[in-house]
């Protein structure tokens, strides 16, 4: 599978990693590979630490609901983690990179997450990144639904809250 490096896939992967932080470098690499990220460089414990630090800053974007505040928080991440766009065909097909070729594994991921989030929010809506609406859940999700009305992180949380509402009415 090929991950679109700047579409919905990176923001979904960022949410997954923020919700369940990888404990080891191997786990980070494996989860990225499972999500479709092409792994063409070595990863170190320093990369794991850098991605973890980035995810803390990325959660500020998630938790900032005012559009201009959210944009400011994301613009800070873009300034720190991405570079001007450029065309490349390093893997046999032409595409855009928002980073240099020789960056670390962590910088590859953080650029992908920052730019992917920016493109997600500008193409789908600035409010399409949130925490689950369930009272007992703090999971993050990127709303990729057609209608943009997703409020729960999973079907499980949706159903659990529906059952609670039903029982409260009964």
PAKEMI-257068 format. One record per residue (C-alpha): residue in one letter; y negated, z, x negated. Coordinates in Angstrom, 2 decimals, always signed. Example, Ala and Ser with C-alpha at 12.3 -4.5 7.8 and 13.67 -1.06 7.14 Angstrom:
BEGIN
r resn A	py +4.50	pz +7.80	px -12.30
r resn S	py +1.06	pz +7.14	px -13.67
***
This chain:
BEGIN
r resn X	py +0.00	pz +0.00	px +0.00
r resn X	py -3.49	pz -0.78	px -1.20
r resn X	py -6.18	pz +1.77	px -0.36
r resn X	py -9.54	pz +0.31	px +0.56
r resn X	py -11.50	pz +2.23	px -2.06
r resn X	py -14.65	pz +2.50	px +0.02
r resn X	py -13.55	pz +2.48	px +3.67
r resn X	py -12.01	pz +5.08	px +5.94
r resn X	py -9.11	pz +5.76	px +3.55
r resn X	py -11.11	pz +7.66	px +0.90
r resn X	py -12.93	pz +9.89	px +3.39
r resn X	py -9.62	pz +10.66	px +5.09
r resn X	py -8.05	pz +11.49	px +1.71
r resn X	py -11.05	pz +13.67	px +0.79
r resn X	py -10.63	pz +15.57	px +4.07
r resn X	py -6.92	pz +16.01	px +3.41
r resn X	py -7.55	pz +17.33	px -0.10
r resn X	py -10.33	pz +19.63	px +1.15
r resn X	py -8.03	pz +21.01	px +3.86
r resn X	py -5.07	pz +21.54	px +1.53
r resn X	py -6.33	pz +21.85	px -2.02
r resn X	py -3.88	pz +20.58	px -4.62
r resn X	py -2.67	pz +23.43	px -6.82
r resn X	py -1.62	pz +21.30	px -9.78
r resn X	py -2.69	pz +18.07	px -11.42
r resn X	py +0.70	pz +16.57	px -10.59
r resn X	py +0.20	pz +17.41	px -6.90
r resn X	py -3.25	pz +15.79	px -6.96
r resn X	py -1.87	pz +12.61	px -8.52
r resn X	py +1.11	pz +12.50	px -6.15
r resn X	py -1.02	pz +12.95	px -3.04
r resn X	py -3.45	pz +10.28	px -4.20
r resn X	py -0.56	pz +7.92	px -4.92
r resn X	py +0.96	pz +8.66	px -1.47
r resn X	py -2.42	pz +7.80	px +0.09
r resn X	py -2.39	pz +4.43	px -1.68
r resn X	py -4.67	pz +5.11	px -4.64
r resn X	py -3.77	pz +2.99	px -7.65
r resn X	py -3.16	pz +5.38	px -10.54
r resn X	py -4.04	pz +3.55	px -13.76
r resn X	py -5.08	pz +6.45	px -15.98
r resn X	py -3.89	pz +9.89	px -17.00
r resn X	py -5.04	pz +12.97	px -15.14
r resn X	py -5.61	pz +16.39	px -16.67
r resn X	py -6.25	pz +19.92	px -15.51
r resn X	py -9.95	pz +19.24	px -16.12
r resn X	py -9.72	pz +16.42	px -13.55
r resn X	py -8.18	pz +18.81	px -11.02
r resn X	py -11.04	pz +21.28	px -11.61
r resn X	py -13.67	pz +18.54	px -11.28
r resn X	py -12.19	pz +17.25	px -8.02
r resn X	py -12.04	pz +20.81	px -6.67
r resn X	py -15.71	pz +21.36	px -7.55
r resn X	py -16.62	pz +18.04	px -5.94
r resn X	py -14.76	pz +18.98	px -2.75
r resn X	py -16.79	pz +22.20	px -2.51
r resn X	py -19.99	pz +20.10	px -2.63
r resn X	py -18.49	pz +17.54	px -0.23
r resn X	py -17.86	pz +20.31	px +2.31
r resn X	py -21.62	pz +20.94	px +2.31
r resn X	py -21.96	pz +17.38	px +3.65
r resn X	py -19.33	pz +18.13	px +6.31
r resn X	py -20.96	pz +21.40	px +7.36
r resn X	py -24.51	pz +20.00	px +7.45
r resn X	py -24.84	pz +18.59	px +10.94
r resn X	py -28.53	pz +17.63	px +10.93
r resn X	py -28.57	pz +13.91	px +10.08
r resn X	py -31.31	pz +14.06	px +7.42
r resn X	py -29.82	pz +17.16	px +5.82
r resn X	py -26.40	pz +15.53	px +5.76
r resn X	py -27.89	pz +12.39	px +4.20
r resn X	py -29.69	pz +14.47	px +1.55
r resn X	py -26.49	pz +16.33	px +0.64
r resn X	py -24.52	pz +13.10	px +0.41
r resn X	py -27.28	pz +11.34	px -1.53
r resn X	py -27.06	pz +14.10	px -4.15
r resn X	py -23.31	pz +13.46	px -4.49
r resn X	py -23.86	pz +9.72	px -4.70
r resn X	py -26.48	pz +10.16	px -7.43
r resn X	py -24.16	pz +12.36	px -9.48
r resn X	py -20.82	pz +10.63	px -8.93
r resn X	py -21.40	pz +6.91	px -8.40
r resn X	py -23.01	pz +4.01	px -10.24
r resn X	py -24.70	pz +0.79	px -9.16
r resn X	py -22.25	pz -1.60	px -7.50
r resn X	py -20.63	pz -4.34	px -9.54
r resn X	py -17.90	pz -6.94	px -9.03
r resn X	py -14.58	pz -6.66	px -10.82
r resn X	py -11.18	pz -8.35	px -10.72
r resn X	py -9.37	pz -5.91	px -13.01
r resn X	py -6.32	pz -5.73	px -10.73
r resn X	py -6.07	pz -9.37	px -9.69
r resn X	py -8.40	pz -9.44	px -6.71
r resn X	py -12.18	pz -9.35	px -6.54
r resn X	py -13.78	pz -6.20	px -5.21
r resn X	py -16.76	pz -3.91	px -5.74
r resn X	py -16.73	pz -0.83	px -7.94
r resn X	py -19.33	pz +1.91	px -7.75
r resn X	py -18.33	pz +3.33	px -11.13
r resn X	py -17.69	pz +2.22	px -14.69
r resn X	py -14.17	pz +1.16	px -15.65
r resn X	py -13.71	pz +3.81	px -18.33
r resn X	py -14.31	pz +6.92	px -16.21
r resn X	py -11.91	pz +9.85	px -15.94
r resn X	py -9.40	pz +10.14	px -13.11
r resn X	py -11.61	pz +12.75	px -11.43
r resn X	py -14.72	pz +10.55	px -11.69
r resn X	py -12.78	pz +7.64	px -10.19
r resn X	py -11.86	pz +9.84	px -7.21
r resn X	py -15.27	pz +11.46	px -6.76
r resn X	py -17.05	pz +8.09	px -6.82
r resn X	py -14.55	pz +6.76	px -4.29
r resn X	py -14.99	pz +9.82	px -2.06
r resn X	py -18.80	pz +9.82	px -2.23
r resn X	py -19.22	pz +6.10	px -1.59
r resn X	py -16.41	pz +6.05	px +0.98
r resn X	py -18.08	pz +8.88	px +2.87
r resn X	py -21.45	pz +7.12	px +2.77
r resn X	py -19.95	pz +3.89	px +4.10
r resn X	py -17.98	pz +5.78	px +6.75
r resn X	py -21.06	pz +7.62	px +8.01
r resn X	py -23.29	pz +4.53	px +7.98
r resn X	py -20.78	pz +2.21	px +9.60
r resn X	py -19.26	pz +4.58	px +12.17
r resn X	py -22.05	pz +7.11	px +12.69
r resn X	py -23.68	pz +9.94	px +10.74
r resn X	py -21.90	pz +12.48	px +12.97
r resn X	py -18.37	pz +11.14	px +12.36
r resn X	py -17.35	pz +13.86	px +9.90
r resn X	py -16.70	pz +17.36	px +11.22
r resn X	py -14.64	pz +20.50	px +11.39
r resn X	py -12.05	pz +20.99	px +14.10
r resn X	py -13.43	pz +22.35	px +17.38
r resn X	py -10.49	pz +24.75	px +17.82
r resn X	py -11.63	pz +28.36	px +17.47
r resn X	py -8.80	pz +29.21	px +15.11
r resn X	py -8.98	pz +26.10	px +12.89
r resn X	py -11.45	pz +25.14	px +10.17
r resn X	py -9.84	pz +21.84	px +9.12
r resn X	py -12.08	pz +18.90	px +8.27
r resn X	py -11.55	pz +15.42	px +9.71
r resn X	py -13.18	pz +12.02	px +9.55
r resn X	py -13.52	pz +10.55	px +13.02
r resn X	py -12.11	pz +7.03	px +12.79
r resn X	py -11.50	pz +6.67	px +16.53
r resn X	py -12.88	pz +3.69	px +18.39
r resn X	py -15.03	pz +5.76	px +20.76
r resn X	py -16.21	pz +8.35	px +18.22
r resn X	py -15.41	pz +11.35	px +20.37
r resn X	py -12.79	pz +13.09	px +18.28
r resn X	py -13.34	pz +16.86	px +18.25
r resn X	py -10.02	pz +18.21	px +16.98
r resn X	py -8.34	pz +17.66	px +13.64
r resn X	py -4.91	pz +16.94	px +15.11
r resn X	py -2.92	pz +16.42	px +18.25
r resn X	py -1.54	pz +19.93	px +17.75
r resn X	py -5.01	pz +21.52	px +17.94
r resn X	py -5.96	pz +19.28	px +20.88
r resn X	py -2.87	pz +20.33	px +22.84
r resn X	py -3.14	pz +24.00	px +21.90
r resn X	py -6.74	pz +24.14	px +23.16
r resn X	py -5.84	pz +22.24	px +26.34
r resn X	py -3.08	pz +24.76	px +27.06
r resn X	py -5.50	pz +27.65	px +26.47
r resn X	py -8.05	pz +26.12	px +28.86
r resn X	py -5.36	pz +25.56	px +31.46
r resn X	py -4.06	pz +29.12	px +31.19
r resn X	py -7.60	pz +30.51	px +31.38
r resn X	py -8.12	pz +28.67	px +34.69
r resn X	py -4.77	pz +29.82	px +36.13
***
